[in-house]
Amino acid sequence: MKPAYILGLSAFYHDSAACLLHDGEIVAAAQEERFTRLKGDSSFPTHAVSYCLRAANIKPSDLAFVGFYDKPLLKFERILETYLGISPKGFRSFLRAAPLWVKDKLYTDRNLRESLDYHGKILYSEHHESHAASAFFPSPFKEAAILTMDGVGEWATASIGIGSDSDIEVIRELHWPDSLGLLYSAFTYHIGFKVNSGEYKVMGLAPYGEPKYVEAIYRELIDLKEDGSLRLNQKYFNYLAGLTMTSRAFDELFGGPPRAPETRITQREMDLARSIQVVCEDVMLRMARRRRRGRSGCCPIDLAQILQPAAHDNRRRRRHERGLSWPRILRPGH
């Protein structure tokens, strides 16, 4: 039987990458920024693809399938519905986003084929399914509970699922505009770092601060349920209609406007970082507890793209305190 090669791609948003599978086993994987030296490079991962194909000594025509990490048309549906739902607000934001979609992102299939010189079948996975697959399938587990969290994919912002052998079933999702990742990114923006890039700096800043704003976050920003689901109070955010993450109400609540990038970091920014870290870890633990109660005996795999190192230490400490007794927690790369 001819070996099956599948090339997985992430591109056109941030941190473009490629991964090559041979009969289900990873042959090679790389981020484009490693070759171009452009941090977070979002362009088509030409160099990463070439590296992967060279590792197996194959050409694009040898691929059985190409997989793309999300569904662009479904994402565009969410963007259009959002603008229609808030109109006439958001017009400036729409004018900025629309040309990119009309010119480029609506033609993802064509762009992928031209960039690869590939004429075979392209498969599109939903964003959070891709997150789940990237952690479960390479893991040593035959069965696992899967928890994913980020800013937003097509509609989902977090998901809970079950992985079993070669199948993944998503059983619950949190949907846009309510998002733990966007909450964290809002604080990233307000603290003065670049969204989708500087979140790790917020995490690194957190140990230097005190959690003095935790109560305000719970009281004003989020309605948090016991199972970890949440609703964001959009009064304090501007990402639906504007070109910034936070609103003036956010500034008033936390004692000032966003820090200008590259200016001095004060104790206020440190305290904001610590506070949002504490809140996000609490939300993650609530979601994890929900999954544990729902499927006894499963090992959770935490796929959160934010908070990983600091949250990991706190999870280990709190598992005993909160009655969690998973045999192992696995994150991608561990």
ZAKE-341189 format. One record per residue (C-alpha): residue in one letter; y, x, z. Coordinates in steps of 0.001 Angstrom, whole numbers, plus 500000, padded with zeros to 6 digits. Example, Ala and Ser with C-alpha at 12.3 -4.5 7.8 and 13.67 -1.06 7.14 Angstrom:
% ZAKE-341189
a495500512300507800 s498940513670507140 
% end
This chain:
% ZAKE-341189
m500000500000500000 k503428501366499017 p505517502324502075 a508456500003502752 y511873501557503309 i514685499405504721 l518279500622504968 g520477499026507634 l524258499165507257 s527326498529509392 a530690498809507637 f534201497502506999 y535187496875510639 h534822499950512854 d532291502746513412 s530436502402510115 a526842503618510218 a523502503667508427 c519905503607509633 l516733504047507564 l513406502498508574 h509986503381507162 d507381500701507894 g509351499712510985 e509897503228512329 i513316504912512430 v513498507822509992 a517184508684510322 a520453507188511561 a524057508384511565 q527660507270511995 e530074507920509156 e532643509502511468 r530249512392512085 f530744513452508474 t534348512441507757 r535677513439511203 l537725510199511221 k537251508554514615 g535827505055514262 d535688505376510450 s535253501843509045 s534754502697505369 f531467502290503560 p529160504903505165 t528591506952502014 h527793510196503819 a525618508542506454 v523617506754503742 s523143509994501796 y521958511733504949 c519400508990505662 l518060508907502105 r517769512700501994 a515790512645505234 a513109510552503498 n513593512148500065 i514133508755498418 k516714507030496194 p518377503593496597 s515942502206494035 d513080503043496418 l514416500666499085 a512521497421499724 f515598495825501336 v519098496562502532 g520227494883505739 f523842494205506724 y524847493747510358 d526674490409510139 k527408487406507922 p530878487802506392 l531140484248505047 l530286482749508429 k532874485000510054 f535464483897507476 e534642480278508313 r535490481001511964 i538769482663510994 l539818479764508766 e538870477126511343 t540816479013514003 y543997479177511904 l543685475526510895 g543153474545514523 i546305476252515795 s548614475804512779 p551518476161512294 k551090478880514919 g549393482014513677 f550982482029510229 r552117485660510515 s548663486691511643 f547088484754508769 l549363486459506225 r548209489791507559 a544479488959507574 a544128486871504407 p544736489619501794 l542049491805503361 w539511489002503088 v540525487787499633 k540570491306498217 d537619492866499978 k535533491202502685 l534627488065500727 y533022490382498184 t530884492332500634 d527717491793498599 r529322493183495452 n530876496093497337 l527557497039498934 r525728497005495619 e528388499050493838 s528651501588496666 l524873502041496821 d524090501577493134 y521471499156494410 h520112496054492654 g517536494800495147 k517667492211497900 i520316492348500648 l519587490599503945 y522371489456506286 s521761489144510023 e524063487437512480 h526097489908514505 h524460489336517885 e520995489260516349 s521760492759515068 h522786493890518554 a519597492424520007 a517375493999517348 s518973497428517757 a517911497533521408 f514636495609521511 f512779496849518441 p513106500599519262 s512320499938522949 p508902500542524566 f508599496898525604 k506333494280524027 e508379491538525656 a511875491595527075 a514863489490527993 i517805490474525791 l521450490198526823 t524251490961524327 m527996490977524931 d530944492084522807 g534270490839521463 v533078488410518802 g530633488342515915 e530697485321513629 w531091482708516375 a529064484146519251 t530654486429521848 a527563486823524054 s523935485810523797 i520728485597525793 g517403485857524030 i513754486768524245 g512075489552522318 s508324489376521780 d506471491826519528 s508261491540516149 d510250488372516944 i513582487705518608 e514627484223519714 v518249483639520713 i518175480834523254 r521784480646524429 e525204481767523200 l528789481916524398 h531214481122521582 w534691482106520423 p537392482130521731 d535800482631525164 s534668486233525363 l534021488842528021 g534633491576525437 l538005490154524404 l538976489826528064 y538249493527528513 s540070494373525275 a543104492390526451 f543325494675529468 t542713497689527223 y545747496632525185 h547896495923528251 i547020499262529862 g548248500931526670 f545093501930524816 k543902500993521326 v541660497939521101 n538143498576519753 s538634502244520515 g540130502872523951 e537920500645526096 y536028503692527364 k539333505057528670 v539815501910530748 m536337502423532179 g537149506045532972 l540442505056534599 a538857502403536835 p537577504711539635 y541156505870540305 g542398502361541058 e541947499563543563 p540695496038542679 k543962494407543732 y544165492048540733 v540626490638540898 e541720487450542666 a544484486846540096 i542028487309537222 y539632484760538681 r542393482341539650 e544436482396536440 l542546483983533532 i538940482844533651 d536865479881534736 l533583481579535623 k530366479656536171 e527404480759538258 d525336481464535131 g527960483903533773 s529399481550531155 l533174481456531163 r536294479937529671 l539470481937529121 n542863480420529860 q544546480923526479 k547970480613528094 y547657484297528957 f546341485548525612 n547781485866522120 y544834486906519946 l544350483417518480 a547785483094516934 g549615486388517270 l549432490069516515 t548922491156520136 m546151490569522673 t548237489243525567 s551180486875526081 r554363486954528160 a552566484917530801 f550092487800531137 d553021490213531582 e554519488042534322 l551195487647536123 f550540491396536288 g554048492612536950 g555303493960533650 p554812494422529910 p552028496493528335 r552306500245528846 a553661501968525753 p550941504211524265 e551065507874525296 t553491507222528159 r552763508060531778 i549893506179533404 t550878504696536749 q548925503327539698 r549442499846538243 e547373500716535169 m544688502280537355 d544519499137539503 l544347496904536421 a541483499009535055 r539564498847538337 s540116495106538637 i538871494190535168 q535907496537535620 v534888494718538796 v535247491315537156 c533309492265534034 e530456493731536045 d530256490515538064 v530082488426534880 m527379490681533443 l525312490432536621 r525586486650536630 m524382486511533029 a521520488863533879 r520481486782536889 r520459483688534690 r518110485419532276 r515868486668535106 r515421483174536549 g514761481749533099 r511862484065532198 s509994485678535082 g508426489056534369 c510720490123531515 c512509493436531496 p516198492958530623 i517825495090527960 d521565495333528406 l523359495623525070 a526931495462526298 q529172497689524171 i531654497979527025 l531283499187530620 q527924500893530078 p527958504012532295 a529971502621535197 a528257499241535087 h524842500916535017 d525416502608538392 n526688499396539920 r523751497401538559 r521309499799540180 r523160499458543478 r523486495692543327 r519997494782542125 h518699495015545682 e521796493363547169 r521600490394544805 g517855489945544810 l517174491412541385 s513943493331540969 w513518494214537305 p511124497069536699 r513576498691534292 i516921498237532594 l517248499763529132 r520358500327527085 p520480501609523483 g520078505373523499 h518315505454526877 
% end
